[in-house]
Amino acid sequence: MSEEIRIRRMRPEDIDGVWEVEKSCFPDPWSREAFEAELSGLNPTVYFVAEAPDGRVCGYMGVWHILDEGHVTNVAVHPDYRRMGIGRRLVESVLLDGRQKGIYNFTLEVRPSNEAARALYRELGFREAGLRKRYYSDGEDALIMWLTESLPVL
Ligand SMILES: CC(C)(COP(=O)(O)OP(=O)(O)OC[C@H]1O[C@@H](n2cnc3c(N)ncnc32)[C@H](O)[C@@H]1OP(=O)(O)O)[C@@H](O)C(=O)NCCC(=O)NCCS
């Protein structure tokens, strides 16, 4: 089933669908304008979406490329489409795209209580490397995770 889902770069016309995913996943979702700003081209962002065969956006993931590091902004899969491998494919797409641009180190923040996301990141090689105290608006700390890869042998 997951094979029928296409992972591709996000386009401006995807914003409504991405925002629906966002609202279905987070109690404090980003605004629609925040996604417009991310796609404005003013910042070094890369966003991917997961698209179902009927055209519905069922997941998205974003990253900022800052120097030689990738800073993950978010990954989210609509509840109707979870545990089908879509989150894994989104993260893999971001990692592959980064590597093609010479980016081998990636970092992100995740709630300690978010077992699903932590398991997904761990499976793909991220490791916990610190804590940001009271990072989230409700006061929960954030775990900092890093994926650090060695440079390819030339
Ligand atoms: C985290 C999230 C993106 C995972 O998406 P997904 O498409 O369901 O994940 P996948 O199907 O690709 O799962 C890949 C692996 O991650 C782990 N995983 C995913 N969901 C899990 C869960 N609920 N519990 C435990 N492990 C889980 C498993 O190891 C899984 O492999 P498996 O299915 O072979 O066991 C999704 O749960 C989500 O959108 N959550 C809400 C938004 C969110 O919290 N985002 C992260 C913010 S930091």
The ligand as a Tripos MOL2 file, in Angstrom:
@<TRIPOS>MOLECULE
LIG
   48    50     1     0     0
SMALL
NO_CHARGES

@<TRIPOS>ATOM
      1 C1          5.9200    9.9010   13.9440 C.3       1 LIG1
      2 C2          5.1280    9.6890   12.6610 C.3       1 LIG1
      3 C3          5.5670   10.7120   11.6140 C.3       1 LIG1
      4 C4          5.4510    8.2720   12.1230 C.3       1 LIG1
      5 O1          4.8540    8.1420   10.8340 O.3       1 LIG1
      6 P1          4.4340    6.7350   10.2520 P.3       1 LIG1
      7 O2          4.2210    6.9030    8.7800 O.co2     1 LIG1
      8 O3          3.2960    6.1740   11.0280 O.co2     1 LIG1
      9 O4          5.7350    5.8610   10.5340 O.3       1 LIG1
     10 P2          6.2050    4.5590    9.7470 P.3       1 LIG1
     11 O5          5.0340    3.7210    9.3690 O.co2     1 LIG1
     12 O6          7.1320    4.9630    8.6430 O.co2     1 LIG1
     13 O7          7.0310    3.8060   10.8850 O.3       1 LIG1
     14 C5          8.4230    3.5510   10.7700 C.3       1 LIG1
     15 C6          8.9080    2.9780   12.0840 C.3       1 LIG1
     16 O8          8.8030    3.9690   13.1220 O.3       1 LIG1
     17 C7          8.4120    3.3190   14.3490 C.3       1 LIG1
     18 N1          7.0590    3.7520   14.7380 N.ar      1 LIG1
     19 C8          6.1720    4.4610   14.0030 C.ar      1 LIG1
     20 N2          5.0390    4.6790   14.7150 N.ar      1 LIG1
     21 C9          5.2070    4.0640   15.9000 C.ar      1 LIG1
     22 C10         4.3970    3.9140   17.0520 C.ar      1 LIG1
     23 N3          3.1560    4.4480   17.1160 N.pl3     1 LIG1
     24 N4          4.8960    3.2530   18.1130 N.ar      1 LIG1
     25 C11         6.1310    2.6950   18.0790 C.ar      1 LIG1
     26 N5          6.9520    2.7940   16.9880 N.ar      1 LIG1
     27 C12         6.4990    3.4700   15.9280 C.ar      1 LIG1
     28 C13         8.4320    1.8250   14.0650 C.3       1 LIG1
     29 O9          9.7550    1.3640   14.2910 O.3       1 LIG1
     30 C14         8.1160    1.8040   12.5930 C.3       1 LIG1
     31 O10         8.5330    0.6390   11.9410 O.3       1 LIG1
     32 P3          7.5050   -0.6340   11.8740 P.3       1 LIG1
     33 O11         6.1710   -0.1200   11.4530 O.co2     1 LIG1
     34 O12         8.1710   -1.5300   10.8670 O.co2     1 LIG1
     35 O13         7.4850   -1.1940   13.2650 O.co2     1 LIG1
     36 C15         3.5970    9.7480   12.9170 C.3       1 LIG1
     37 O14         3.2820    8.9370   14.0310 O.3       1 LIG1
     38 C16         3.0870   11.1520   13.1810 C.2       1 LIG1
     39 O15         2.7930   11.8950   12.2390 O.2       1 LIG1
     40 N6          2.9580   11.5320   14.4560 N.am      1 LIG1
     41 C17         2.3880   12.8470   14.8230 C.3       1 LIG1
     42 C18         3.3200   13.9750   14.4210 C.3       1 LIG1
     43 C19         4.6390   13.8920   15.1500 C.2       1 LIG1
     44 O16         4.6920   13.6010   16.3370 O.2       1 LIG1
     45 N7          5.7290   14.1690   14.4250 N.am      1 LIG1
     46 C20         7.0820   14.1690   14.9580 C.3       1 LIG1
     47 C21         7.3950   15.4550   15.5910 C.3       1 LIG1
     48 S1          9.0610   15.4820   16.2320 S.3       1 LIG1
@<TRIPOS>BOND
     1     1     2 1
     2     2     3 1
     3     2     4 1
     4     2    36 1
     5     4     5 1
     6     5     6 1
     7     6     7 2
     8     6     8 1
     9     6     9 1
    10     9    10 1
    11    10    11 2
    12    10    12 1
    13    10    13 1
    14    13    14 1
    15    14    15 1
    16    15    16 1
    17    15    30 1
    18    16    17 1
    19    17    18 1
    20    17    28 1
    21    18    19 ar
    22    18    27 ar
    23    19    20 ar
    24    20    21 ar
    25    21    22 ar
    26    21    27 ar
    27    22    23 1
    28    22    24 ar
    29    24    25 ar
    30    25    26 ar
    31    26    27 ar
    32    28    29 1
    33    28    30 1
    34    30    31 1
    35    31    32 1
    36    32    33 2
    37    32    34 1
    38    32    35 1
    39    36    37 1
    40    36    38 1
    41    38    39 2
    42    38    40 1
    43    40    41 1
    44    41    42 1
    45    42    43 1
    46    43    44 2
    47    43    45 1
    48    45    46 1
    49    46    47 1
    50    47    48 1
@<TRIPOS>SUBSTRUCTURE
     1 LIG1         1 GROUP 0 **** ****
